[in-house]
Amino acid sequence: MTNNEAISGFHHRTIAVARATLWVECQKIRHSKILWITALAILFITLICGLFIYILKDPEQARQMGLLGVKAQIFGGAADWSNFFNLVLVIISVAGLVIFGFIFVWIFGREFSNKTVNDFLALPTTRNEIILAKIMIASIWSMALTLMVFILMLIIGVLLDLPGGSLDIILDGLTKMVITTLLSIPLCIPFGLVASVTRGYLPSVGCIFLAILLVQVINNLGYGIYFPWSIPLLYSGAAEALTGAESTPPELISYTLVVLVGLISLASVGLWWRYADQT
């Protein structure tokens, strides 16, 4: 066998294994209830935002509802496409981080709760390939939820006949939603690491809510640009609306920290799955 044939065979084997591993992870999701739970959760929150925008179209009704009146002032008090996107970006930044984080927790933690992690020793697939497949599926899943939110937003906006719906505003809103999701995905890998280390769900779910709490506190202290889990919120421009404190746009160090968190967490998951159960 020549070197070229060996390299070609290796490439074919790698592609075949990747496809098989991704297919297996897709089947796990397809047969679980978590797929529908996450979809319904994020779509329900989007509908609540649509209801809020609908109420904003009636200023008198908004003033009669104290909390909604405060939020109306935060978002400018106008029921238009720009404020609709601002409101939904809060979802993608915070509620989305919770939902995306839970996806990563489930996709890793289920192997331990269902006692299937030991079966990986008998598979011809390496653990690193399994981990990469899990992260790819979780990332695609998270992005699909974001696109579902965008589609539902368009439907709600058209039904409410919101003003200011120029193509530039809609494309800018979509871009911010996608980038916010891309920034959130690396920050969810540590939750999968915690699920792997603790071999379950509860501690990692607690870490998700701890991260959200720290986002609130650290942003109010003015150090949000150095706390990775604050970066999606700061990038989207929704931090000030959520925390009530004046926010600073992310800097290069902010994005660098997000990438480092993702890479270090990815390496840590790989090492844990490779060596933790070995004597």
C-alpha positions in Angstrom: 0.0 0.0 0.0 1.4 3.4 -1.0 1.4 6.4 1.3 -1.3 8.1 -0.8 -3.5 5.0 -0.5 -2.9 4.9 3.3 -3.7 8.6 3.7 -6.8 8.2 1.5 -8.0 5.2 3.6 -7.4 7.2 6.8 -9.5 10.1 5.5 -12.3 7.8 4.4 -12.3 6.1 7.8 -12.3 9.4 9.6 -15.2 10.7 7.6 -17.2 7.4 8.1 -16.6 7.5 11.8 -17.6 11.2 12.1 -20.8 10.5 10.2 -21.6 7.5 12.3 -20.9 9.3 15.6 -23.0 12.3 14.6 -25.8 10.0 13.5 -25.8 8.3 16.8 -25.9 11.6 18.7 -28.7 12.8 16.5 -30.7 9.6 17.3 -30.2 10.1 21.0 -31.7 13.6 20.7 -34.5 12.6 18.3 -35.7 10.0 20.8 -35.5 12.3 23.8 -38.0 14.8 25.2 -35.4 17.4 25.8 -35.5 18.4 22.1 -39.1 19.5 22.4 -38.7 21.0 25.9 -35.9 23.3 24.8 -37.7 24.3 21.6 -41.0 25.0 23.5 -39.1 26.9 26.2 -37.3 29.4 24.0 -40.4 29.8 21.7 -42.6 30.5 24.7 -40.2 33.2 25.9 -40.2 34.7 22.4 -44.0 34.7 22.5 -43.9 36.6 25.8 -41.6 39.2 24.1 -44.2 39.5 21.3 -46.9 40.0 23.9 -44.8 42.7 25.6 -44.3 44.5 22.3 -48.1 44.2 21.6 -48.8 45.8 25.0 -46.3 48.6 24.1 -48.4 49.5 21.2 -51.0 50.7 23.7 -49.2 53.2 25.9 -52.2 53.6 28.3 -52.2 49.8 28.9 -48.5 49.8 29.4 -48.7 52.6 32.1 -51.3 50.6 33.9 -48.9 47.7 34.4 -46.0 48.9 36.6 -43.3 46.4 35.6 -44.1 46.7 32.0 -44.0 50.5 32.3 -40.4 50.3 33.7 -39.3 48.0 30.9 -40.9 50.2 28.3 -38.8 53.1 29.5 -35.7 50.9 29.4 -36.3 49.9 25.8 -37.4 53.3 24.7 -41.1 52.7 25.0 -41.6 52.2 21.2 -43.2 49.1 19.7 -40.9 48.8 16.7 -38.6 46.3 15.1 -35.5 47.8 16.7 -36.8 47.4 20.3 -38.2 44.0 19.5 -34.7 42.8 18.5 -33.3 44.4 21.7 -35.8 42.6 23.8 -35.1 39.2 22.0 -31.4 39.7 22.3 -31.8 39.7 26.1 -33.4 36.2 25.6 -30.5 35.0 23.5 -27.9 36.4 25.9 -29.4 35.2 29.2 -32.3 32.8 28.8 -30.6 31.4 25.8 -27.4 30.8 27.8 -29.5 28.9 30.3 -31.1 26.8 27.6 -28.0 26.3 25.6 -26.1 25.4 28.7 -28.7 22.8 29.7 -28.3 21.3 26.2 -24.6 20.8 26.9 -25.3 19.5 30.4 -27.8 17.0 29.1 -25.7 15.8 26.1 -22.8 15.0 28.4 -24.5 14.2 31.7 -27.0 11.6 30.2 -24.1 9.2 29.5 -23.4 9.0 33.2 -27.0 9.0 34.4 -27.9 6.3 31.9 -24.6 4.3 32.7 -23.7 4.3 29.0 -20.3 6.0 29.4 -18.6 2.6 30.1 -19.8 1.3 26.8 -17.5 3.7 25.0 -14.6 1.4 25.9 -15.9 -1.2 23.6 -16.5 1.1 20.6 -14.1 1.5 17.7 -14.6 5.2 18.0 -12.2 7.3 20.1 -13.5 9.3 23.0 -12.3 12.5 21.4 -14.4 11.8 18.3 -17.4 11.2 20.5 -16.8 14.5 22.5 -16.4 16.5 19.2 -19.6 15.0 17.9 -21.5 15.9 21.1 -20.2 19.5 20.9 -21.1 19.8 17.2 -24.6 18.5 17.8 -25.1 20.8 20.8 -23.8 23.8 18.8 -26.1 23.0 15.8 -29.0 22.5 18.2 -28.4 25.9 19.9 -28.1 27.7 16.5 -31.2 26.0 15.3 -33.1 27.3 18.3 -31.8 30.8 17.6 -33.0 30.6 14.0 -36.4 29.4 15.2 -36.6 32.5 17.4 -35.8 34.7 14.5 -38.5 33.1 12.3 -41.1 33.4 15.0 -40.0 37.1 15.5 -40.6 37.8 11.8 -44.1 36.2 12.0 -45.0 38.2 15.2 -43.6 41.4 13.7 -45.6 41.1 10.6 -48.8 40.2 12.4 -48.3 43.2 14.7 -47.4 45.4 11.7 -44.4 46.8 13.6 -42.9 50.0 12.1 -39.2 50.4 11.2 -38.9 47.0 9.6 -36.2 47.9 7.0 -34.0 45.1 5.6 -30.9 46.7 7.2 -32.5 46.5 10.7 -33.7 43.0 10.3 -30.3 41.7 8.9 -28.4 43.6 11.7 -30.7 42.0 14.3 -30.2 38.5 12.8 -26.4 39.1 12.7 -26.4 40.1 16.4 -28.5 37.0 17.3 -26.2 34.6 15.4 -23.0 36.1 16.8 -24.4 36.2 20.3 -25.2 32.5 20.0 -21.7 31.8 18.7 -20.3 33.6 21.7 -22.5 31.7 24.1 -21.6 28.2 22.7 -18.0 28.1 23.9 -19.2 29.3 27.3 -21.5 26.3 27.6 -18.7 23.7 27.2 -17.6 24.2 30.9 -21.1 23.1 32.0 -20.6 19.9 30.0 -17.3 19.5 31.8 -19.0 19.9 35.2 -21.6 17.3 34.2 -18.8 14.9 33.2 -16.8 15.5 36.4 -19.8 15.2 38.7 -21.4 12.4 36.6 -24.8 14.0 36.6 -27.0 17.0 36.1 -27.7 19.0 39.3 -24.2 20.5 40.0 -23.8 21.6 36.4 -27.3 23.2 36.3 -26.3 25.0 39.5 -23.2 26.3 37.8 -25.4 27.7 35.0 -27.4 29.8 37.4 -24.3 30.8 39.3 -22.8 32.1 36.1 -26.0 34.2 35.4 -25.9 35.6 38.9 -22.2 36.5 38.5 -23.0 38.2 35.2 -25.4 40.5 37.1 -23.0 41.3 39.9 -19.8 41.7 37.9 -21.5 43.9 35.2 -22.8 46.2 38.0 -19.3 46.4 39.3 -18.0 47.5 35.9 -15.8 44.5 35.2 -18.1 42.7 32.7 -15.6 42.9 29.9 -13.3 40.6 31.8 -15.9 38.0 32.7 -16.5 35.6 29.8 -20.1 34.9 30.5 -20.9 38.6 30.3 -19.6 39.0 26.8 -22.6 37.8 24.9 -24.8 40.2 26.9 -22.4 43.1 26.3 -22.0 42.4 22.6 -25.7 42.3 22.1 -26.1 45.7 23.7 -28.7 44.3 26.1 -26.6 44.4 29.3 -27.8 47.9 30.2 -31.4 47.0 29.8 -31.1 43.9 31.9 -28.8 45.1 34.7 -29.7 48.8 34.8 -26.0 49.7 34.9 -24.1 51.4 32.1 -22.2 48.8 30.2 -19.0 48.9 28.2 -18.7 47.2 24.8 -16.5 44.1 24.7 -12.8 44.6 23.8 -10.3 42.2 22.2 -9.4 40.7 25.5 -13.1 39.9 26.0 -13.4 37.8 22.9 -10.0 36.2 23.6 -11.3 35.1 27.0 -14.4 33.5 25.4 -12.2 31.5 23.0 -9.8 30.5 25.8 -12.7 29.3 28.0 -14.0 27.2 25.1 -10.6 25.7 24.2 -9.5 25.0 27.8 -12.9 23.4 28.6 -12.8 21.3 25.4 -9.3 20.0 26.3 -10.4 19.4 29.9 -13.4 17.3 28.8 -11.2 15.3 26.5 -8.7 14.6 29.3 -11.4 13.8 31.8 -13.1 11.3 29.5 -9.8 9.8 28.6 -8.1 9.4 32.0 -10.7 9.8 34.8 -11.9 6.2 34.7 -8.4 4.7 34.1 -6.2 3.3 36.9 
